[in-house]
C-alpha cells in the first residue's frame, strides 16, 4: 500500500460488512455501526456492493467476512468469560468491535494499524460521531518496518495500558503476578481450549452448495485428528 494513503483492503472489507447488513437474510453478523463508519468516503464502495450484478458476484465474499467476524467475536466472548482482559486487533481497518464493546472496562482493546489507515479511521469516526471509548487504545504501526512488540511497548500505548490496569485492578500488575498467571496454564488447558474451538457447532452462512460445507469432524480429520 501507499504509505501516505489508507488501506484499500480496509475500506473494501468494511463495505462487505455494511452490504451484508442490507442484502443478506438472515444476517449472520449484526453490526449496527458498519454502515455509519463508511461515511461519505465509503459511499462509493458500498454503492458498488449494492449494485445487483456485483451483489450476486460477491455474495460468497460477504458470507466469508460475516462468518469470520462472528466467529471471532464469539471466540472472544468465550475468552472474556475465562478471564481474558485484553484484545489486540491487528490490521484493525474499519472494524467496529471496539465501539460496540459490550464488556466495557473489563476488556481493553488495542487497535494496531498503519498510521495512514488509522488516521483515516479516526477521521471517519469523528465524521460519523462515533466516540472512541476509554477501553480503546490506538497503536499506529507499520508492520513492514516496525516491530509489533515495540509498537505495543511504545510510551503512548504503555501509558494507556497502565492507566487501564489501574482502573481495572486498582494498581499495576507486577511482573511476578503476570508470570504466575502464565505458569498456571498447562498443556491440558490449552488442548481443551483448542478442542472447544474446533468441535463447537460452527456458524455457517449457507451461500452456495451446502454439501461443500465441512463438518467439525471433517475439519478435525484434516487437521490430524485434533
Order of alpha helices (4+ residues) and beta strands (2+ residues): alpha-alpha-alpha-alpha-beta-alpha-beta-alpha-beta-alpha-alpha-alpha-alpha-alpha
